[in-house]
């Protein structure tokens, strides 16, 4: 088998066989296929696409290129959730304890963030003492006993995807639905969950910019998951403006606590209930999505969900007293309101640029070496569709730097106020079952 023949075959629009895809993935992973040939095939896939069988085979070839997590010793149906990113995406911090509180095992592998704000692990480390350095035995024991644990990502999961993703980034082949879908699903499948719930974002703060592309991506990933025996569902949700109010690590933790108390932002609460209902339903703890939502609402109103968060944080060494006393979390030195320059209705809060502003404050990483400041970030006071008066705060900046002129300027550039009334955007665009 020759790589040149595989490149030409896909260039001309033909279907690649299981063996050809496996040959390519194995060869690129072990270094026997050079970058220039891998780049040529990626570009051919970019233009010619892949059918469902090819996408499944590419995904499983990447899964089989490295380690796979064995969760078979964890009792019950394991459900994983994946979001395609966003600004203020606090869902994991809410969903983990919430879903675990109704008896669904949450065995979560998470990473650190490179971008607007920290990843799930960075956010959880806002609790002093919290750690994710668990042995496999400790991880399984915690999930069996407490129904929830979070561990750092294994170094050798889907090495083929790591290499291919880096190559796509520099060859103009990132924006290909077969390549995006196989990349995401290979990691989720290798992580060992029985079922997968996907939150596919659309809008200025997301990779997918319109509903049709997001729907195609969601349907492709659901098809891949179901075709390899992992029950998969997806939600297409809005990311034209930040989710919830908080953007920043400790600030998002405070918001997660309020949401588990039943006092969270409407959009964050609604998205968590939608995703959580799918997780509970797939885990067979409810006979319908409606029943699953009712179970989750009862867990919030009874205090079970909040209690599960305390147990989860304490079991991994964190200071769980911060749940009842969030003032013990990291605090910023400067708290500065950003006033509206005119009266009207909020028309636009450009999610990705507001995320960049939070990163400039220190809430995220510009490079892998960057250190995160857990205390800093932004809290919105208004969302799209809200009425605002001149000089009324649109948002509040939490900073440990006295000079934030550049942040303030960037924020003003990406907030638009209309003189005509504006309707809030839809949060959930579609559910793919």
Secondary structure, DSSP 8 states (H G I E B T S, - for coil): --HHHHHHHHHTT----HHHHHHHHHHHHHTSS-HHHHHHHHHHHHHH---HHHHHHHHHHHHTTSB----TTS-S--EEEEE---SS--HHHHHHHHHHTTT--EEEEE----SSS--HHHHHTTSTT------HHHHHHHHHHHSEEEEE--TTBTHHHHHHHHHHHTTT-SS-HHHHHHHHHHHHHHTT-SEEEEEEEESTTSSB-SHHHHHHHHHHHHHHHHHTT-EEEEEEEE-SS-SSSEESHHHHHHHHHHHHTT-S-HHHHHHHHHHHHHHHHHTTSSSSHHHHHHHHHHHHHHTHHHHHHHHHHHHTT--THHHH-GGGS---SEEEEEE-SS-EEEEEE-HHHHHHHHHHHTSS-SSTT----TT-EEEES--TT-EE-TTSEEEEEEES-S--HHHHHHHHHTEEEESS------SEEEEE-
